[in-house]
Amino acid sequence: MIRVALVDDQHLVRAGFRMVLDYQDDMAVVGEAGDGEEALRLLRTTPADVVVMDLRMPVMDGVTATRRICAAGPLPRVLVLTTFDTDEEAFAALQAGASGFLLKSVPPEDLLKAIRVVAGGEAVVAPRVTRRLLDRFAGRLTASDQAVPGPHGLTDREREVLLLVAQGLSNLEISVRLQVAETTVKTHIGRILNKLGLRDRVQAVVFAYESGLVRPGDLG
């Protein structure tokens, strides 16, 4: 059973989400909050696997709440669901640790699929969207030109896989590029995440930029 917490300042929005989620055999809404501060209080006493988080809320916004939730531990994972499709907000949410970014206008089946994907430890943001966001904001992330990227405990193959993930390639595309099985790529990515202490491939891409492993000129 996937335990879901709903965080949105509009009561009717939360009620609509609850109706959709509670109808599922593998999901249960364990709590609701109207702002980020209330969400933090809720999660101190109510275990959840996924938080469906709005961004623009009073008292404490969704990005700040996401950052604090993700800093506290591996669970819950945060799925941002917002009305506003802006690169700035999407990037801020992903950098804060969110495992996904969707618009509230998505069909219910897409929301349900996204919750299941995030609960399973994967990211919802499509690789191409990740690349678009990071291409645009890479200048804010990259280390100085003098910085020399360290190995960070990664093998040469793992570093190669990380670079391809950062370029926006899917697991299948990476497997074709490296001429290995897709399951092998998944294994490499799992090891990369474990070694770097990251949640998912979105955070892996952010790490690649922040650490200087990838710079804007590296992307073809």
Disulfide bonds with the S-S distance in Angstrom:
none
